Amino acid sequence: MDPPEAAVYAAFIPLVAFLYPLHPVAVVTFMFVQFCCNLAIHAGYEFMPARFSRSRLARFVSSPTSHVQHHETGRGNFGFCFQFWDRLMGTCHPDYDTRLQRTTQAVPAGPNGGLEAPTAAARAKSL
C-alpha cells in the first residue's frame, strides 16, 4: 500500500465517525479486523487448510493466494477481505478456485502416516 492509498483508507474512518455515531470500541474493532486481513493476505504464505478450498467460506473470504494472483495479473481478485465481491462483480480470476485447491493440498507426512500441510518451499513452488 503506497502512502496516498493509505491516506485515503485512513481518512475513511474519521469521515464515517463524523457522519454516524460510532462507539470507540466499534472503531477499534473494525481497525483491528482490517489490520488482521491486511496481514493475512500479504503473508506470502497460504495458511488455509486443504478443506478451506472446498468450503463455502472460500467463496466468501479472500486468501493470500487470491492476493498473490491479483499482483501477478493485475486483472481481478480486487477484494481485500472478502472474495464474494469479486464473484458478485465478475472480477474473480478465472483460475482462482483451481489455484487455491492446488495451493492448499495436503501432502503425506512422515512416520506417523498422517497428513501435514506442505512446507513453505512446496507452497511457493505452487504459487
Sequence and secondary structure as in RCSB ss.txt:
>XXXX:A:sequence
MDPPEAAVYAAFIPLVAFLYPLHPVAVVTFMFVQFCCNLAIHAGYEFMPARFSRSRLARFVSSPTSHVQHHETGR
GNFGFCFQFWDRLMGTCHPDYDTRLQRTTQAVPAGPNGGLEAPTAAARAKSL
>XXXX:A:secstr
  HHHHHHHHHHHHHHHHHS   HHHHHHHHHHHHHHHHHHTSSS  S GGGGGSGGGGTB  HHHHHHHHHHSS
S   SSBSHHHHHHT S TTHHHHHHHHT  EE STT  EE   HHHHHHH 
